Amino acid sequence: MKRSRSQLVTATSSPALRRTANVHGRTETLRPLKPATHQGEPIEHCYRAILEASDSAILLLSTESIILEWNHAAEMVSGWTADEALGRSYLELCLPIEARESFLAELVQVAEGNERQGFESPLRTRAGSLTMLSWNMSRVAGAGGRLIGLIAIGTAKVSQPRIEEELRLAQTQVRRATRRTHIAAEEERCRIARELHDEFGQALTGLQFDLAWLNRKLPHAPACADSGDLQHKVQAMSGSVDRLLDAVRATATALRPAMLDDLGLIPALESLATAFQDRTGAGCAVTVAPEWSSLSLPSEISSALFRIAQELLTNVMRHAAASQVQIRLTRSGDNVRVDITDNGKGISPERVTTTDSFGLHGVRERVSLLGGSFHIAGTSGIGTTASATLPLVECAAP
C-alpha cells in the first residue's frame, strides 16, 4: 500500500525505524517515541512539512546506511520513490562502488558525534547518471541520548563550467527573444508609416484639393453678405490641412522612412542628413566607402544602422552645438561600421558612462543584440566620434 506523503516517518510511524541498528558495536532495537505536541497538533506534521518543502535531499540513515526516511527532493534527484528506497541500503542503491567505502566511513564518524559539513559524494541516479552532492550530516538522538539515526542533507553541486554554460544559453535566448521583439517593432513601425502615408496622407490630399476647388468657386458664387468671410475661412482650413499633411508625412518618415525600403540605407541616411541640416543649420555629409557599392545588407542590419545614426544625430542636435557633422559608412571583412563625428563641445566621460543617457543606452542595447560593439569618445572643444560595428554573419541568423 502506497505511503501517504502527509505521514511523518519517525520512530512512531516508520517500520524502518523499528529495525535493529548497530550503535557503538552493540545491537539495539529502536523503540517508538511519544510524539511531541504543540497546541494539540503533533509536531511531527511540522517536521514533515519542512522535509517536503526543502529543495535539498534529506535522508535519515542507520549507521549501516539503511534508508529510514527519504523526502521528495531525494526522490527528484535520485529517481527513486520513497516506497522503493525505504529499508534499502543507500550505499547499494545510490552510490557507485568506488564511493561506498568513504561514505560509510563518514557515517561512522557522524555516529560517534562528529558532525560533517560539505562532504562531497556522487549520487548514482536510477537512470545511471551521476550527480555530485554536498552533504551535511549529524546524529539524531532520542530519549536519553539514544541514537535514532543519522540525518544527511544533500545539496546538488553545479560545476562552474556548467553554470557558465547555462548562463550563456540563457543570455543567448534573451538576446534572440529581444531581437525578435525589435524586428516585430520595426515591422509594426513600417505598417503604421505606410498606413499614415497611404490612408491619412491620401485623405488629407483629397481634402486639400476639395478646399482649393471651393476657394476657386467662391468668387463666382451668387453674391452674399459674408462671401469674403467664407473665402477667408476656406483659405485658413486649407492652411491647416497643409500643416496636418506635413505632420503626417514627418511622423510616417520618423516611424519608417519609405526610402529605406524602396531605395536602401544610403539614400535614407542622406535624407536624414538633409533633415538634420534643415533643423539645425549645421552641415551634415554622408561618406560611403567604395566597397559599399556592391554590398547588399539584410533588412535588420539596414534598420539598425539607420536607427543608430538617427539616435546619434539626435544626440548631436541636443548636446553638441556642432557646426559640422559627418556620417561615414565602411566595411572590414564581415563587419560593417558607421561613424558619426561632430566638431561640437565634446562628450564628457561622465556622460558616456551615465545610466541616465537613454539614447546612448538604447544604441548600446541595439548593437549588443546584434553581436556588435559600440564606442563613443570626445575631446572638450574639439568634438565627439561615435562608432558602431555590426557583424554581417551574426545578423544573418537571429
LOZA-586486 format. One record per residue (C-alpha): residue number from 1; residue in three letters; x, y, z. Coordinates in Angstrom, 2 decimals, m for minus. Each point is the difference from the previous one (the first is absolute). Example, Ala and Ser with C-alpha at 12.3 -4.5 7.8 and 13.67 -1.06 7.14 Angstrom:
num, residuo, c1, c2, c3
1, ala, 12.30, m4.50, 7.80
2, ser, 1.37, 3.44, m0.66
// end
This chain:
num, residuo, c1, c2, c3
1, met, 0.00, 0.00, 0.00
2, lys, 1.43, 3.37, m1.03
3, arg, 1.28, 2.15, 2.87
4, ser, m1.83, 3.27, 0.53
5, arg, 2.17, 3.08, m0.49
6, ser, m1.69, 1.72, 2.94
7, gln, 1.21, m2.65, 2.46
8, leu, 3.26, 0.72, 1.83
9, val, 2.21, m3.05, 0.11
10, thr, 1.54, 0.16, 3.45
11, ala, 0.66, m2.45, 2.79
12, thr, m3.76, m0.15, 0.53
13, ser, m1.10, m0.59, m3.56
14, ser, 2.82, m1.48, m2.07
15, pro, 0.48, m3.77, m0.11
16, ala, 3.53, 0.71, m1.14
17, leu, 0.73, 1.81, 3.22
18, arg, m1.11, m3.04, 1.99
19, arg, 2.77, m2.04, m1.59
20, thr, 3.10, m0.78, 2.02
21, ala, 2.94, 2.40, m0.32
22, asn, 3.66, m0.54, 0.86
23, val, 1.03, 2.75, 2.40
24, his, 3.57, 0.08, 1.39
25, gly, 0.41, m3.69, m0.65
26, arg, m3.24, m1.15, 1.65
27, thr, m3.34, m0.88, m1.48
28, glu, m2.95, 1.95, 1.33
29, thr, m3.66, 0.06, m0.95
30, leu, m1.25, 3.50, m0.75
31, arg, m3.15, 0.38, 2.05
32, pro, m2.83, 2.37, m0.89
33, leu, 0.07, 3.47, 1.45
34, lys, m3.05, 1.85, 1.22
35, pro, m0.59, 2.84, m2.46
36, ala, 0.29, 3.51, 1.37
37, thr, m2.99, 2.25, m0.45
38, his, m0.59, 3.72, m0.43
39, gln, m3.45, 1.46, 0.62
40, gly, m1.52, m3.43, m0.56
41, glu, 1.77, m0.61, m3.35
42, pro, 2.84, m2.52, m0.28
43, ile, 3.30, 1.73, m0.64
44, glu, 0.86, m2.84, m2.37
45, his, m2.39, 1.55, m2.55
46, cys, 2.06, 3.19, 0.12
47, tyr, 3.15, m2.05, m0.55
48, arg, m1.61, m1.75, m2.96
49, ala, m0.97, 3.35, m1.57
50, ile, 3.57, 1.25, 0.38
51, leu, 1.43, m3.19, m1.49
52, glu, m2.27, 0.09, m3.02
53, ala, 0.44, 3.73, m0.63
54, ser, 3.79, m0.24, m0.04
55, asp, 1.88, 0.15, m3.29
56, ser, 2.76, m2.12, 1.54
57, ala, m0.04, m3.77, 0.11
58, ile, m0.59, m0.98, 3.66
59, leu, 0.70, m3.56, 1.12
60, leu, m0.18, m1.75, 3.34
61, leu, 2.48, m2.89, m0.02
62, ser, 1.09, m2.69, 2.39
63, thr, 3.71, m0.26, 0.73
64, glu, 0.11, m2.77, m2.61
65, ser, m1.63, 2.29, m2.62
66, ile, m3.49, m1.53, 0.15
67, ile, m2.46, 2.65, m1.25
68, leu, m2.50, 0.90, 2.75
69, glu, m1.38, 3.20, m1.52
70, trp, 0.01, 1.42, m3.54
71, asn, m1.57, 3.35, m0.90
72, his, m1.42, 1.27, m3.28
73, ala, 3.21, 1.77, m1.04
74, ala, 1.87, m3.30, 0.45
75, glu, m2.54, m1.61, m2.32
76, met, 0.54, 2.70, m2.60
77, val, 3.79, m0.08, 0.01
78, ser, 0.30, m3.80, 0.10
79, gly, m2.99, m1.19, m1.99
80, trp, m0.97, m2.46, 2.78
81, thr, m3.30, 0.44, 1.81
82, ala, m0.15, m0.18, 3.79
83, asp, m1.90, m3.29, m0.18
84, glu, 2.80, m1.49, m2.09
85, ala, 2.84, 1.43, 2.10
86, leu, m1.12, m0.55, 3.60
87, gly, 1.70, m2.95, 1.68
88, arg, 2.67, m0.35, m2.68
89, ser, 3.69, 0.76, 0.30
90, tyr, 0.86, 3.49, m1.27
91, leu, 3.48, m1.23, m0.90
92, glu, m1.34, m2.73, m2.27
93, leu, m2.91, 2.02, m1.38
94, cys, 1.65, 3.32, m0.79
95, leu, 3.77, m0.14, 0.22
96, pro, 2.52, m1.18, m2.58
97, ile, 2.24, m2.74, 1.40
98, glu, 3.06, 2.23, 0.29
99, ala, m1.84, 2.53, 2.20
100, arg, m1.56, m2.43, 2.51
101, glu, 2.92, m0.48, 2.36
102, ser, 0.59, 3.72, 0.53
103, phe, m3.72, 0.70, 0.53
104, leu, m0.29, m2.82, 2.57
105, ala, 3.05, 1.38, 1.81
106, glu, m1.75, 3.36, 0.22
107, leu, m3.06, m1.66, 1.53
108, val, 2.19, m1.59, 2.65
109, gln, 1.54, 3.38, 0.84
110, val, m3.43, 1.60, 0.31
111, ala, m1.31, m2.86, 2.17
112, glu, 2.88, 0.69, 2.39
113, gly, m1.18, 3.60, 0.33
114, asn, 2.10, 1.76, m2.62
115, glu, m2.24, 2.14, m2.18
116, arg, 1.03, 0.23, m3.64
117, gln, m0.43, 3.13, m2.16
118, gly, 0.51, 0.19, m3.75
119, phe, 0.96, m3.65, m0.53
120, glu, m0.23, m0.63, m3.74
121, ser, m1.09, m3.30, m1.45
122, pro, m1.48, m1.05, m3.36
123, leu, m3.56, m1.31, m0.21
124, arg, m0.83, m2.55, m2.68
125, thr, m3.54, 0.66, m1.21
126, arg, m2.50, m2.63, m0.97
127, ala, 0.78, 0.79, m3.65
128, gly, 3.71, m0.65, 0.62
129, ser, 1.29, 3.58, m0.20
130, leu, 2.15, 1.54, 2.76
131, thr, m0.80, 3.15, 1.97
132, met, 2.46, 1.47, 2.49
133, leu, m1.57, 0.86, 3.36
134, ser, 1.40, 1.96, 2.90
135, trp, m1.10, m1.61, 3.29
136, asn, m0.52, 1.38, 3.49
137, met, m0.37, m2.88, 2.49
138, ser, m0.81, m0.23, 3.68
139, arg, m1.40, m2.41, 2.62
140, val, m3.68, m0.24, 0.87
141, ala, m0.37, m0.98, 3.66
142, gly, m3.09, m1.08, 1.89
143, ala, m0.78, m0.15, 3.72
144, gly, 3.09, m0.29, 2.18
145, gly, 2.28, 0.75, m2.95
146, arg, m0.79, m3.33, m1.63
147, leu, 0.94, 0.06, m3.71
148, ile, m2.99, m0.17, m2.32
149, gly, 1.85, 0.54, m3.26
150, leu, 2.18, 2.30, m2.02
151, ile, m1.49, 2.89, m1.93
152, ala, 1.66, 0.90, m3.29
153, ile, m0.92, 3.16, m1.94
154, gly, 1.31, m0.03, m3.55
155, thr, 0.18, 2.99, m2.37
156, ala, 0.76, m0.52, m3.67
157, lys, 3.31, 1.50, m1.06
158, val, 0.04, 1.81, m3.33
159, ser, 3.41, 0.37, m1.60
160, gln, 1.22, 3.45, m0.99
161, pro, 0.26, m0.93, m3.71
162, arg, m3.59, m1.23, 0.10
163, ile, m1.17, 3.21, 1.68
164, glu, 1.84, 2.05, m2.62
165, glu, m1.47, m2.09, m2.82
166, glu, m3.55, 0.31, 1.36
167, leu, 0.50, 3.74, 0.44
168, arg, 1.33, 0.30, m3.56
169, leu, m3.01, m1.93, m1.35
170, ala, m2.40, 2.16, 2.02
171, gln, 1.64, 3.18, m1.29
172, thr, m0.19, m1.31, m3.56
173, gln, m3.70, m0.76, 0.40
174, val, m0.64, 3.48, 1.42
175, arg, 1.92, 1.59, m2.86
176, arg, m1.94, m1.96, m2.58
177, ala, m3.34, 0.82, 1.62
178, thr, 0.89, 3.69, 0.21
179, arg, 1.17, 0.02, m3.61
180, arg, m3.30, m1.52, m1.07
181, thr, m1.75, 2.74, 1.96
182, his, 2.06, 2.68, m1.76
183, ile, m0.74, m1.56, m3.39
184, ala, m3.72, m0.14, 0.80
185, ala, 0.07, 3.64, 1.19
186, glu, 1.75, 1.08, m3.21
187, glu, m2.54, m1.85, m2.11
188, glu, m2.81, 1.67, 1.95
189, arg, 1.65, 3.40, m0.52
190, cys, 0.11, m0.73, m3.72
191, arg, m3.68, m0.98, m0.07
192, ile, m1.11, 3.11, 1.91
193, ala, 2.20, 2.25, m2.13
194, arg, m1.49, m1.38, m3.21
195, glu, m3.51, 0.32, 1.38
196, leu, 0.64, 3.62, 0.97
197, his, 1.43, 0.72, m3.44
198, asp, m2.56, m1.91, m2.05
199, glu, m3.22, 0.47, 1.96
200, phe, 0.33, 3.25, 1.94
201, gly, 2.31, 1.63, m2.53
202, gln, m2.30, m0.75, m2.92
203, ala, m3.10, 1.09, 1.93
204, leu, 1.61, 3.30, 0.98
205, thr, 1.26, 0.58, m3.52
206, gly, m3.53, m0.57, m1.32
207, leu, m1.37, 2.44, 2.58
208, gln, 2.63, 2.51, m1.06
209, phe, m1.12, m0.22, m3.63
210, asp, m3.66, 0.40, 1.04
211, leu, 0.80, 3.13, 1.96
212, ala, 2.00, 1.41, m2.93
213, trp, m2.96, m0.65, m2.30
214, leu, m2.39, 1.66, 2.46
215, asn, 2.32, 3.00, 0.28
216, arg, m0.03, 0.44, m3.78
217, lys, m3.80, m0.27, m0.21
218, leu, m0.86, 2.43, 2.79
219, pro, 0.79, 3.22, m1.94
220, his, m2.43, m1.10, m2.75
221, ala, m2.78, m1.07, 2.37
222, pro, m3.16, 2.14, 0.34
223, ala, 0.75, 3.07, 2.05
224, cys, m0.54, m0.31, 3.71
225, ala, 0.85, 2.22, 2.93
226, asp, 2.66, m2.30, 1.48
227, ser, 1.66, m1.39, m3.17
228, gly, 3.28, 1.66, 0.97
229, asp, m0.10, m1.65, 3.42
230, leu, m0.73, m3.38, m1.60
231, gln, 2.99, 0.31, m2.32
232, his, 2.22, 1.00, 2.89
233, lys, m1.24, m3.01, 2.00
234, val, 0.66, m2.37, m2.90
235, gln, 3.54, 1.36, m0.34
236, ala, 0.58, m0.50, 3.74
237, met, m1.32, m3.57, m0.21
238, ser, 2.27, m0.67, m2.96
239, gly, 2.99, 1.24, 2.01
240, ser, m0.94, m2.29, 2.89
241, val, m0.25, m2.98, m2.34
242, asp, 3.43, 0.85, m1.45
243, arg, 1.55, 0.06, 3.46
244, leu, m1.76, m3.22, 1.00
245, leu, 1.16, m1.70, m3.19
246, asp, 3.58, 1.07, 0.71
247, ala, m0.28, m1.37, 3.55
248, val, m1.36, m3.33, m1.23
249, arg, 2.84, m0.32, m2.53
250, ala, 2.59, 0.91, 2.62
251, thr, m1.44, m2.54, 2.45
252, ala, m0.08, m2.72, m2.67
253, thr, 3.61, 0.76, m0.93
254, ala, 1.10, m0.09, 3.65
255, leu, m1.74, m3.34, 0.51
256, arg, 1.52, m1.59, m3.09
257, pro, 1.28, 1.99, m2.98
258, ala, m1.37, m1.51, m3.20
259, met, 3.35, 0.78, m1.58
260, leu, 1.66, m2.61, 2.27
261, asp, m2.14, m2.76, m1.51
262, asp, m0.29, 1.36, m3.53
263, leu, 3.51, 1.36, m0.68
264, gly, 2.18, m1.38, 2.81
265, leu, 2.08, 1.18, 2.93
266, ile, 2.20, 2.63, m1.68
267, pro, m2.82, 2.13, m1.48
268, ala, m1.84, m0.29, 3.33
269, leu, 3.08, 1.29, 1.86
270, glu, 0.41, 2.82, m2.52
271, ser, m3.63, 0.98, 0.60
272, leu, 0.63, m0.16, 3.76
273, ala, 3.06, 2.26, m0.44
274, thr, m2.02, 2.50, m2.04
275, ala, m2.74, 0.10, 2.65
276, phe, 2.68, 0.55, 2.66
277, gln, 1.46, 2.93, m1.96
278, asp, m3.43, 1.57, m0.47
279, arg, m0.76, m0.19, 3.74
280, thr, 3.38, 1.07, 1.40
281, gly, 1.74, 2.02, m2.72
282, ala, 3.10, m2.18, 0.52
283, gly, 1.64, m1.74, m2.95
284, cys, m0.50, m3.76, m0.15
285, ala, 1.66, m2.22, m2.63
286, val, m0.20, m3.73, m0.70
287, thr, 3.21, m1.71, m1.13
288, val, m0.13, m3.56, m1.33
289, ala, 3.01, m2.27, m0.50
290, pro, 0.36, m1.40, m3.58
291, glu, m0.59, m3.61, 1.09
292, trp, m3.57, 0.90, 0.94
293, ser, m0.97, 0.33, m3.66
294, ser, m0.33, m3.80, m0.35
295, leu, m1.19, m0.72, 3.54
296, ser, m3.50, m1.34, 0.56
297, leu, m1.05, 0.33, 3.65
298, pro, m2.66, m2.03, 1.84
299, ser, m3.07, 2.04, 0.92
300, glu, 0.77, m0.36, 3.73
301, ile, 3.47, 1.49, m0.26
302, ser, m1.15, 2.83, m2.28
303, ser, m2.68, 0.89, 2.53
304, ala, 2.49, m0.21, 2.86
305, leu, 2.57, 2.28, m1.68
306, phe, m2.69, 2.52, m0.88
307, arg, m1.41, 0.03, 3.54
308, ile, 3.50, 0.34, 1.46
309, ala, 0.78, 2.95, m2.26
310, gln, m3.40, 1.55, 0.75
311, glu, 0.54, m0.22, 3.76
312, leu, 3.58, 1.27, m0.14
313, leu, m0.99, 2.99, m2.15
314, thr, m2.73, 0.79, 2.53
315, asn, 2.69, m0.14, 2.68
316, val, 2.18, 2.41, m1.98
317, met, m2.92, 2.38, m0.56
318, arg, m0.87, 0.09, 3.72
319, his, 3.43, 0.18, 1.59
320, ala, 2.90, 0.64, m2.38
321, ala, m0.61, 3.52, m1.39
322, ala, 1.90, m1.17, m3.08
323, ser, 0.31, 1.82, m3.34
324, gln, 1.20, m3.04, m1.99
325, val, m0.98, m3.67, 0.20
326, gln, 1.19, m2.92, m2.11
327, ile, m1.62, m3.44, m0.40
328, arg, 2.42, m2.58, m1.38
329, leu, m0.75, m3.58, m1.06
330, thr, 2.82, m2.54, m0.33
331, arg, 0.44, m3.76, m0.20
332, ser, 2.75, m2.24, 1.36
333, gly, m0.29, m3.72, m0.78
334, asp, m3.34, m1.22, 1.31
335, asn, m0.62, 3.17, 2.03
336, val, m1.70, 3.24, m0.98
337, arg, 0.53, 3.22, 1.89
338, val, m1.58, 3.41, 0.33
339, asp, 1.96, 2.95, 1.44
340, ile, m1.61, 3.31, 0.91
341, thr, 2.44, 2.81, 0.70
342, asp, m0.81, 3.56, 1.04
343, asn, 2.05, 3.10, 0.81
344, gly, m2.06, 0.96, 3.04
345, lys, 0.68, 0.37, 3.71
346, gly, 1.20, m3.58, 0.48
347, ile, m1.73, m2.58, 2.18
348, ser, 1.23, m0.32, 3.59
349, pro, 1.14, m3.37, 1.42
350, glu, m2.73, 0.30, 2.65
351, arg, m2.74, 0.23, m2.59
352, val, 1.41, m2.96, m1.94
353, thr, m0.41, m2.26, 3.02
354, thr, m3.15, 1.46, 1.58
355, thr, m3.10, m2.19, 0.04
356, asp, m2.21, 3.07, m0.49
357, ser, 1.03, 0.35, m3.65
358, phe, m2.89, m2.01, m1.43
359, gly, 0.97, 0.71, m3.61
360, leu, 3.51, m1.40, 0.35
361, his, m1.34, m2.88, 2.09
362, gly, m2.44, m0.85, m2.79
363, val, 2.81, 0.05, m2.58
364, arg, 2.17, m2.29, 2.13
365, glu, m2.89, m2.41, 0.50
366, arg, m0.83, m0.13, m3.71
367, val, 3.64, m0.59, m0.94
368, ser, 0.46, m2.64, 2.70
369, leu, m3.08, m1.93, m1.11
370, leu, 1.55, m0.33, m3.46
371, gly, 3.33, m1.17, 1.40
372, gly, 1.79, 3.25, m0.80
373, ser, 1.98, 2.62, 1.87
374, phe, m0.52, 3.69, 0.75
375, his, 2.53, 2.64, 0.99
376, ile, m0.36, 3.72, 0.62
377, ala, 2.68, 2.49, 1.04
378, gly, 0.37, 3.75, m0.07
379, thr, 2.51, 2.77, 0.61
380, ser, m1.11, 3.26, 1.58
381, gly, m0.27, 2.76, m2.57
382, ile, 0.95, m2.29, m2.88
383, gly, m2.92, m2.37, m0.44
384, thr, m1.27, m3.56, 0.38
385, thr, 0.21, m3.21, m2.02
386, ala, m2.47, m2.85, 0.47
387, ser, 0.60, m3.33, m1.75
388, ala, m2.24, m3.05, m0.32
389, thr, 1.24, m3.24, m1.56
390, leu, m2.37, m2.83, m0.96
391, pro, 0.92, m3.48, m1.22
392, leu, m1.80, m1.08, m3.18
393, val, 0.22, m3.70, 0.91
394, glu, m1.58, 0.49, 3.43
395, cys, m2.80, 2.11, m1.41
396, ala, m0.83, m2.61, m2.60
397, ala, m1.05, m2.54, 2.68
398, pro, m2.42, 1.37, 2.64
// end
